[in-house]
Amino acid sequence: MNEPLFLTEYHATSHRNVVVVDEGSSVWCYLTEPNGDNPIADCWLLNTIEAPENLDDFGSSESAPPATRRYVSDAAKRALPSEESIKFLWSKDGESVAVYIGQELLGFIAHNIPRGFSTNLREEGPFGSPLDRELFSMLFM
């Protein structure tokens, strides 16, 4: 059996960690507070199951839920990526971070915004916002 996905990287300037985690039915990215493990922001990246209509079946779960059908694009369901395929791109100050699978940008967390921006979201809501290319360029280019 494969180990669940759990990948982390530390930024020496901001003293933050980025963590990508398999939550069972979805994959999320978290950015921690400086010098700590507490997440201060999150970014839903993808579902590993078909997007549910609602979260009624996930209410008792301690894991982060999958994004629901209303919010996701057609490409939201994917196989669990390998750790080797995941790459991080930090802003220079280490306060923002983007997540790639191979060459594809999946999402990013922007400084002082608690919910991330995801390629696989089509509507803003409880899972974050659709990818904002202008903000991405300002932070990472």
GUNUVEX-683237 format. One record per residue (C-alpha): x, y, z; residue in one letter. Coordinates in nm, 2 decimals, m for minus. Layout:
BEGIN
X, Y, Z, A
...
//
This chain:
BEGIN
0.00, 0.00, 0.00, M
0.13, 0.35, m0.08, N
0.21, 0.60, 0.19, E
m0.03, 0.90, 0.21, P
0.11, 1.21, 0.04, L
0.27, 1.44, 0.29, F
0.54, 1.68, 0.15, L
0.68, 1.98, 0.33, T
0.94, 2.25, 0.25, E
1.09, 2.52, 0.48, Y
1.16, 2.88, 0.37, H
1.47, 3.02, 0.54, A
1.37, 3.39, 0.51, T
1.01, 3.37, 0.63, S
1.07, 3.07, 0.86, H
0.74, 2.92, 0.73, R
0.67, 2.57, 0.60, N
0.45, 2.48, 0.31, V
0.28, 2.14, 0.35, V
0.10, 1.94, 0.08, V
m0.13, 1.67, 0.23, V
m0.35, 1.39, 0.10, D
m0.67, 1.44, 0.30, E
m0.82, 1.12, 0.18, G
m1.06, 1.26, m0.08, S
m0.87, 1.57, m0.17, S
m0.52, 1.73, m0.17, V
m0.46, 2.05, 0.02, W
m0.17, 2.29, 0.06, C
m0.11, 2.47, 0.39, Y
0.12, 2.76, 0.49, L
0.23, 2.77, 0.85, T
0.30, 3.06, 1.09, E
0.67, 3.15, 1.12, P
0.87, 2.91, 1.33, N
0.57, 2.69, 1.39, G
0.35, 2.42, 1.26, D
0.01, 2.59, 1.29, N
m0.14, 2.66, 0.94, P
m0.24, 3.02, 0.88, I
m0.36, 2.97, 0.52, A
m0.48, 2.68, 0.30, D
m0.53, 2.61, m0.07, C
m0.75, 2.33, m0.20, W
m0.56, 2.18, m0.50, L
m0.76, 1.88, m0.63, L
m1.01, 1.60, m0.55, N
m0.91, 1.24, m0.57, T
m1.28, 1.14, m0.60, I
m1.57, 1.28, m0.81, E
m1.68, 1.61, m0.67, A
m1.97, 1.55, m0.43, P
m2.29, 1.75, m0.46, E
m2.26, 1.84, m0.10, N
m2.05, 1.76, 0.21, L
m2.32, 1.57, 0.40, D
m2.11, 1.25, 0.39, D
m1.80, 1.43, 0.51, F
m1.94, 1.61, 0.82, G
m1.77, 1.38, 1.08, S
m1.44, 1.36, 0.91, S
m1.14, 1.53, 1.07, E
m0.97, 1.57, 0.73, S
m1.03, 1.86, 0.50, A
m1.32, 1.79, 0.26, P
m1.32, 1.76, m0.12, P
m1.45, 2.06, m0.31, A
m1.81, 2.03, m0.42, T
m1.94, 2.02, m0.77, R
m2.06, 2.38, m0.76, R
m1.71, 2.52, m0.73, Y
m1.49, 2.29, m0.93, V
m1.38, 2.27, m1.29, S
m1.39, 1.95, m1.50, D
m1.02, 1.89, m1.43, A
m1.07, 1.88, m1.05, A
m1.06, 1.50, m1.01, K
m0.71, 1.36, m1.05, R
m0.50, 1.07, m0.94, A
m0.29, 1.14, m0.63, L
0.03, 1.30, m0.75, P
0.37, 1.16, m0.65, S
0.59, 1.36, m0.42, E
0.85, 1.37, m0.69, E
0.61, 1.55, m0.93, S
0.53, 1.83, m0.68, I
0.74, 2.15, m0.69, K
0.71, 2.47, m0.49, F
0.77, 2.83, m0.60, L
0.82, 3.08, m0.31, W
0.79, 3.45, m0.33, S
1.12, 3.62, m0.26, K
1.01, 3.71, 0.10, D
0.87, 3.35, 0.16, G
0.53, 3.49, 0.26, E
0.35, 3.34, m0.05, S
0.40, 3.00, m0.21, V
0.28, 2.83, m0.53, A
0.24, 2.46, m0.59, V
0.31, 2.28, m0.93, Y
0.26, 1.93, m1.04, I
0.53, 1.89, m1.30, G
0.50, 2.21, m1.51, Q
0.14, 2.28, m1.43, E
0.05, 2.54, m1.17, L
m0.22, 2.40, m0.94, L
m0.26, 2.68, m0.69, G
m0.10, 2.93, m0.46, F
m0.13, 3.09, m0.12, I
m0.09, 3.47, m0.11, A
0.04, 3.66, 0.19, H
m0.23, 3.76, 0.44, N
m0.51, 3.58, 0.24, I
m0.64, 3.28, 0.44, P
m0.78, 3.09, 0.14, R
m0.57, 3.01, m0.17, G
m0.62, 3.04, m0.54, F
m0.66, 2.72, m0.74, S
m0.65, 2.63, m1.11, T
m0.93, 2.38, m1.05, N
m1.18, 2.62, m0.90, L
m1.43, 2.80, m1.12, R
m1.61, 3.00, m0.85, E
m1.51, 3.17, m0.53, E
m1.63, 3.00, m0.22, G
m1.54, 2.80, 0.09, P
m1.26, 2.62, m0.09, F
m1.08, 2.93, m0.21, G
m1.08, 3.13, m0.53, S
m1.02, 3.06, m0.90, P
m0.66, 3.12, m1.00, L
m0.57, 3.50, m1.02, D
m0.30, 3.52, m1.28, R
m0.24, 3.89, m1.22, E
m0.19, 3.84, m0.85, L
0.03, 3.54, m0.92, F
0.25, 3.75, m1.15, S
0.28, 4.02, m0.89, M
0.39, 3.78, m0.62, L
0.61, 3.54, m0.81, F
0.75, 3.70, m1.13, M
//
